[in-house]
């Protein structure tokens, strides 16, 4: 069965929600508290600083919404959909025992719990970090000091909004998946696309690699989005630091959140690749293929996907930041320039994370036994 323990154990979902909501809470709250100030008696320098701070918060919220939240929610929904797909056999058993599609769909709503935990953690983390954040924003004391104030709408939107979206989404996906034939669900029957018959033995792994990609379009999209997210978040952190002279605290805050989110999503994506191809692994293991060949068949096709996705992520953050810089050029007097050093650092960090992730799952393939594969397949 799909247990409560499995749902609350979705650490990846919690980290995704925490990362997205942490920055959003800080900048939304700061902007709202900033706008409470009575600036009618501000001196010209104070008024200029006030407008710059307000514009900066708007820009950061738009960037956060455009990168962190967009990718976080897309990948979060993919995670829920893939987890439900992996548990089709359990859902089939429940349906064979007499449970209705509505009851099974309602059981999938437990995914809202880790979403709620992650969002609440992000909000509380931002709350604990609010004082040093506010102090840094007004480090020179140009405008009167002010502190974090509780806003019920921000709290409800940040903490409960994502959980309600996931609640509805998981119910709808669970309801849709539960409408299949119970025996097909139990046996994990899938519609597959046949690859071309290999003319030589040496081409079998390559053909299987292509077949794996064809039969798992959702995994291709998931892996691609995970790398795009990593590429965008990390490069954005370096660009904002090098080109806008943000404080070291902002840089490390954004880089840490970006790394936490990016690494989690990449590991999560590769986990789904691993779990989604256990049947192919069982066949290869049974026929005595080497671990390197098993790994190449399962993950080899995703190397090109990841490379293309990293390039797309680079292009996306260039488009987003150049648009934002142009919009606020009158306030800050800065123009967007491509950060070559930041790009180099981002590539190095990505290669390290990508290598470690691939090595981890290569070792998982190496440690797998046929008996364990049969157990996992039910």
C-alpha positions as CSV (number, residue, x, y, z in Angstrom):
1,X,0.0,0.0,0.0
2,X,0.9,3.7,-0.4
3,X,1.6,4.4,3.2
4,X,1.8,7.6,5.3
5,X,5.4,6.7,6.0
6,X,6.3,6.8,2.3
7,X,4.5,10.1,1.9
8,X,6.1,11.9,4.8
9,X,9.5,10.4,3.7
10,X,9.4,12.5,0.5
11,X,12.3,14.6,1.6
12,X,12.9,15.9,-1.9
13,X,9.4,17.4,-2.0
14,X,10.0,19.1,1.4
15,X,13.4,20.6,0.2
16,X,11.8,21.8,-3.1
17,X,9.1,23.6,-1.2
18,X,11.4,25.0,1.4
19,X,13.8,26.4,-1.2
20,X,11.1,28.1,-3.2
21,X,9.2,29.6,-0.3
22,X,12.2,30.8,1.8
23,X,13.3,33.6,-0.6
24,X,9.8,34.5,-1.7
25,X,8.8,35.0,2.0
26,X,11.7,37.3,2.6
27,X,11.3,39.6,-0.4
28,X,7.5,39.8,-0.3
29,X,7.5,40.6,3.4
30,X,10.3,43.2,3.1
31,X,8.5,44.9,0.2
32,X,5.2,45.0,2.2
33,X,6.9,46.3,5.3
34,X,8.9,48.9,3.3
35,X,5.7,50.3,1.7
36,X,4.3,50.9,5.2
37,X,6.8,53.6,5.8
38,X,5.6,57.2,5.6
39,X,7.9,58.5,2.9
40,X,6.2,61.9,2.5
41,X,8.9,63.6,4.6
42,X,11.9,61.7,3.1
43,X,14.8,63.7,1.9
44,X,15.7,63.3,-1.8
45,X,18.4,60.8,-1.1
46,X,16.1,58.8,1.2
47,X,13.3,58.9,-1.4
48,X,15.7,57.6,-4.1
49,X,16.9,54.8,-1.8
50,X,13.3,53.9,-1.0
51,X,12.4,53.7,-4.7
52,X,15.5,51.6,-5.4
53,X,14.7,49.2,-2.6
54,X,11.1,48.9,-3.7
55,X,12.2,48.2,-7.3
56,X,14.8,45.7,-6.2
57,X,12.3,43.7,-4.2
58,X,9.9,43.7,-7.1
59,X,12.7,42.5,-9.4
60,X,13.7,39.8,-7.0
61,X,10.2,38.6,-6.6
62,X,9.8,38.4,-10.3
63,X,13.0,36.5,-10.7
64,X,12.1,34.2,-7.8
65,X,8.7,33.6,-9.4
66,X,10.2,33.1,-12.8
67,X,12.9,30.6,-11.8
68,X,12.5,29.2,-8.3
69,X,8.8,28.9,-8.1
70,X,8.1,28.0,-11.8
71,X,10.6,25.2,-11.9
72,X,9.8,24.1,-8.3
73,X,6.1,23.6,-9.0
74,X,6.6,22.0,-12.4
75,X,9.0,19.5,-10.9
76,X,6.9,19.0,-7.8
77,X,3.9,18.0,-9.9
78,X,6.1,15.7,-12.0
79,X,7.3,14.1,-8.7
80,X,3.8,13.4,-7.6
81,X,2.8,12.1,-11.0
82,X,5.8,9.8,-11.2
83,X,5.3,8.5,-7.7
84,X,1.7,7.6,-8.4
85,X,2.8,5.9,-11.7
86,X,5.3,3.8,-9.8
87,X,2.6,2.6,-7.4
88,X,0.0,1.6,-10.1
89,X,0.3,-2.0,-8.9
90,X,-0.6,-1.1,-5.4
91,X,-3.5,1.0,-6.7
92,X,-4.7,-2.0,-8.7
93,X,-4.7,-4.2,-5.6
94,X,-6.8,-1.6,-3.8
95,X,-9.2,-1.5,-6.7
96,X,-9.4,-5.3,-6.9
97,X,-10.3,-5.3,-3.2
98,X,-13.3,-3.1,-3.9
99,X,-12.0,0.4,-3.3
100,X,-13.5,3.0,-5.7
101,X,-11.5,5.4,-7.9
102,X,-12.5,8.3,-5.7
103,X,-11.2,6.5,-2.5
104,X,-7.9,5.7,-4.2
105,X,-7.6,9.2,-5.5
106,X,-8.3,10.6,-2.1
107,X,-5.5,8.5,-0.7
108,X,-3.1,10.2,-3.0
109,X,-3.9,13.5,-1.4
110,X,-1.4,12.7,1.3
111,X,1.2,14.3,-0.9
112,X,0.0,17.6,0.4
113,X,1.6,16.8,3.7
114,X,5.2,17.0,2.7
115,X,4.3,20.0,0.6
116,X,2.9,21.7,3.6
117,X,5.9,20.7,5.8
118,X,8.3,22.1,3.2
119,X,6.3,25.4,2.7
120,X,5.9,25.9,6.5
121,X,9.7,25.2,7.0
122,X,10.5,27.8,4.3
123,X,8.3,30.4,5.9
124,X,9.7,29.7,9.4
125,X,13.2,29.7,8.1
126,X,12.6,33.1,6.5
127,X,11.0,34.3,9.7
128,X,14.2,33.4,11.7
129,X,16.4,35.0,9.1
130,X,14.3,38.2,8.8
131,X,16.2,40.4,11.2
132,X,19.7,40.0,9.7
133,X,18.1,40.3,6.2
134,X,16.3,43.6,7.1
135,X,19.5,44.9,8.7
136,X,21.5,44.2,5.6
137,X,19.0,45.8,3.3
138,X,19.2,49.0,5.3
139,X,22.8,48.6,6.5
140,X,23.7,52.3,5.9
141,X,20.7,53.5,7.9
142,X,19.5,55.8,5.1
143,X,15.8,55.2,5.9
144,X,14.2,54.7,9.3
145,X,14.6,51.2,10.7
146,X,11.6,48.8,10.5
147,X,11.2,45.2,11.4
148,X,9.3,42.1,10.1
149,X,5.6,42.2,10.7
150,X,3.2,39.3,10.3
151,X,1.0,39.4,7.3
152,X,-1.8,36.7,7.4
153,X,-2.2,36.8,3.6
154,X,1.5,36.1,3.0
155,X,1.3,33.3,5.6
156,X,-1.7,31.7,4.0
157,X,-0.4,32.0,0.5
158,X,3.1,30.7,1.3
159,X,2.2,27.9,3.7
160,X,-1.2,26.7,2.6
161,X,-1.4,27.7,-1.1
162,X,1.1,25.1,-2.4
163,X,-0.3,22.4,-0.3
164,X,-3.8,23.0,-1.6
165,X,-2.6,23.0,-5.2
166,X,-0.8,19.7,-4.7
167,X,-3.9,18.3,-2.8
168,X,-6.0,19.0,-5.9
169,X,-3.4,17.8,-8.4
170,X,-2.6,14.6,-6.6
171,X,-6.3,13.7,-6.3
172,X,-6.9,14.3,-10.0
173,X,-3.9,12.3,-11.1
174,X,-4.7,9.5,-8.6
175,X,-8.4,9.5,-9.8
176,X,-7.2,9.3,-13.4
177,X,-4.7,6.5,-12.8
178,X,-7.2,4.5,-10.8
179,X,-9.7,4.2,-13.7
180,X,-7.6,1.6,-15.4
181,X,-8.2,-2.2,-15.4
182,X,-7.1,-3.6,-12.0
183,X,-5.2,-6.6,-13.6
184,X,-3.3,-4.3,-15.9
185,X,-2.5,-2.0,-13.0
186,X,-1.3,-4.9,-10.9
187,X,0.9,-6.3,-13.7
188,X,2.2,-2.8,-14.5
189,X,1.1,-3.2,-18.2
190,X,2.5,-0.3,-20.2
191,X,2.2,0.8,-23.8
192,X,5.6,0.7,-25.2
193,X,7.2,1.8,-28.5
194,X,9.3,-0.8,-30.3
195,X,12.7,0.2,-31.2
196,X,14.5,-1.0,-34.4
197,X,15.8,-4.5,-34.3
198,X,19.5,-4.4,-33.7
199,X,21.4,-5.9,-36.7
200,X,24.6,-6.5,-34.6
201,X,25.0,-7.6,-31.0
202,X,27.1,-4.6,-30.3
203,X,24.2,-2.3,-31.1
204,X,21.8,-3.8,-28.6
205,X,22.7,-1.5,-25.8
206,X,22.5,1.6,-28.0
207,X,19.1,0.5,-29.3
208,X,17.8,-0.3,-25.8
209,X,19.0,3.2,-24.8
210,X,16.9,4.7,-27.5
211,X,13.9,2.5,-26.5
212,X,14.2,3.6,-22.9
213,X,14.0,7.2,-23.9
214,X,11.1,6.7,-26.3
215,X,9.1,4.9,-23.6
216,X,9.7,7.5,-20.9
217,X,9.0,10.9,-22.4
218,X,7.9,12.1,-19.0
219,X,11.3,11.2,-17.5
220,X,13.1,13.1,-20.3
221,X,11.1,16.2,-19.5
222,X,11.7,15.7,-15.8
223,X,15.5,15.3,-16.2
224,X,15.6,18.3,-18.6
225,X,13.6,20.5,-16.2
226,X,15.9,19.6,-13.3
227,X,19.0,20.6,-15.2
228,X,17.4,23.8,-16.5
229,X,16.5,24.6,-12.9
230,X,20.1,24.0,-11.7
231,X,21.6,26.0,-14.5
232,X,19.3,28.9,-14.1
233,X,19.5,29.2,-10.3
234,X,23.2,28.9,-10.0
235,X,24.1,31.2,-12.9
236,X,21.5,33.8,-11.6
237,X,23.3,33.8,-8.2
238,X,26.7,34.6,-9.7
239,X,25.3,37.1,-12.2
240,X,23.4,39.0,-9.5
241,X,26.6,39.1,-7.3
242,X,29.1,40.1,-10.0
243,X,27.0,42.5,-12.0
244,X,24.8,44.2,-9.4
245,X,27.2,44.3,-6.5
246,X,24.8,42.6,-4.1
247,X,26.1,41.8,-0.6
248,X,28.0,38.6,0.1
249,X,25.1,37.6,2.4
250,X,22.6,37.8,-0.5
251,X,25.0,35.9,-2.8
252,X,25.5,33.0,-0.4
253,X,21.8,32.9,0.5
254,X,20.8,32.7,-3.2
255,X,23.6,30.3,-4.1
256,X,22.9,28.0,-1.1
257,X,19.2,27.9,-2.0
258,X,20.0,27.4,-5.6
259,X,22.4,24.5,-4.9
260,X,20.0,22.9,-2.4
261,X,17.1,23.1,-4.9
262,X,19.2,22.1,-7.9
263,X,21.0,19.1,-6.3
264,X,17.8,17.8,-4.8
265,X,15.9,17.9,-8.1
266,X,18.7,16.3,-10.1
267,X,19.0,13.5,-7.6
268,X,15.2,13.1,-7.6
269,X,15.1,13.0,-11.4
270,X,17.7,10.3,-11.6
271,X,15.9,8.3,-8.9
272,X,12.8,8.3,-11.1
273,X,15.0,7.2,-14.1
274,X,16.3,4.3,-11.9
275,X,12.8,3.3,-10.5
276,X,11.2,3.7,-13.9
277,X,13.5,1.3,-15.7
278,X,13.7,-1.6,-13.2
279,X,12.1,-3.9,-15.8
280,X,14.9,-3.2,-18.3
281,X,17.5,-3.7,-15.6
282,X,16.0,-7.1,-14.6
283,X,16.3,-8.2,-18.2
284,X,19.8,-7.0,-18.6
285,X,20.9,-8.5,-15.3
286,X,19.2,-11.8,-16.1
287,X,21.1,-12.1,-19.4
288,X,24.4,-11.3,-17.8
289,X,25.2,-7.9,-19.1
290,X,27.9,-6.0,-17.3
291,X,27.1,-3.2,-14.8
292,X,28.7,-0.6,-17.2
293,X,26.4,-1.8,-20.0
294,X,23.3,-1.7,-17.7
295,X,24.2,1.9,-16.7
296,X,24.8,3.0,-20.3
297,X,21.4,1.6,-21.4
298,X,19.6,3.3,-18.5
299,X,21.4,6.7,-18.2
300,X,23.5,7.1,-21.4
301,X,20.7,8.8,-23.3
302,X,20.2,11.4,-20.6
303,X,23.7,12.8,-21.0
304,X,22.7,14.6,-24.2
305,X,19.4,15.6,-22.6
306,X,21.3,17.2,-19.7
307,X,23.7,19.0,-21.9
308,X,20.9,20.6,-24.0
309,X,19.0,21.4,-20.8
310,X,21.9,23.2,-19.3
311,X,22.2,25.3,-22.4
312,X,18.5,26.1,-22.3
313,X,18.8,27.0,-18.6
314,X,21.6,29.4,-19.5
315,X,19.5,31.0,-22.3
316,X,16.5,31.2,-20.0
317,X,18.3,33.1,-17.2
318,X,19.9,35.4,-19.8
319,X,16.5,36.3,-21.2
320,X,14.9,36.7,-17.7
321,X,17.8,38.8,-16.2
322,X,18.3,40.9,-19.3
323,X,14.6,41.7,-19.3
324,X,14.6,42.6,-15.6
325,X,17.8,44.7,-15.8
326,X,16.3,46.6,-18.7
327,X,13.1,47.2,-16.8
328,X,14.9,48.6,-13.8
329,X,17.8,50.3,-15.6
330,X,16.4,53.7,-14.8
331,X,16.5,52.9,-11.1
332,X,19.8,51.2,-10.8
333,X,21.7,52.5,-13.8
334,X,23.1,49.0,-14.7
335,X,23.0,47.1,-17.9
336,X,23.0,43.3,-18.3
337,X,26.3,41.7,-19.2
338,X,26.8,37.9,-19.6
339,X,28.8,36.7,-16.6
340,X,31.5,34.4,-18.1
341,X,33.1,33.7,-14.8
342,X,29.8,32.8,-13.2
343,X,29.1,30.6,-16.2
344,X,32.4,28.8,-15.7
345,X,31.7,28.3,-12.0
346,X,28.2,27.0,-12.8
347,X,29.5,24.5,-15.3
348,X,32.1,23.2,-12.8
349,X,29.5,22.9,-10.1
350,X,27.1,21.1,-12.4
351,X,29.7,18.6,-13.6
352,X,30.6,17.8,-10.0
353,X,27.0,17.3,-9.0
354,X,26.2,15.4,-12.3
355,X,29.3,13.1,-11.8
356,X,28.5,12.3,-8.2
357,X,24.8,11.6,-9.1
358,X,25.7,9.3,-11.9
359,X,28.4,7.5,-9.8
360,X,25.8,7.0,-7.0
361,X,23.3,5.3,-9.3
362,X,26.0,3.3,-11.1
363,X,26.9,1.9,-7.7
364,X,23.2,1.2,-7.1
365,X,23.0,-0.8,-10.3
366,X,26.2,-2.6,-9.3
367,X,24.7,-3.6,-5.9
368,X,21.4,-4.8,-7.4
369,X,20.5,-8.5,-7.4
370,X,18.0,-10.1,-9.7
371,X,16.0,-11.3,-6.6
372,X,15.8,-7.7,-5.4
373,X,14.6,-6.5,-8.8
374,X,11.9,-9.1,-8.9
375,X,10.8,-8.0,-5.4
376,X,10.7,-4.4,-6.4
377,X,8.7,-5.2,-9.5
378,X,6.1,-7.1,-7.4
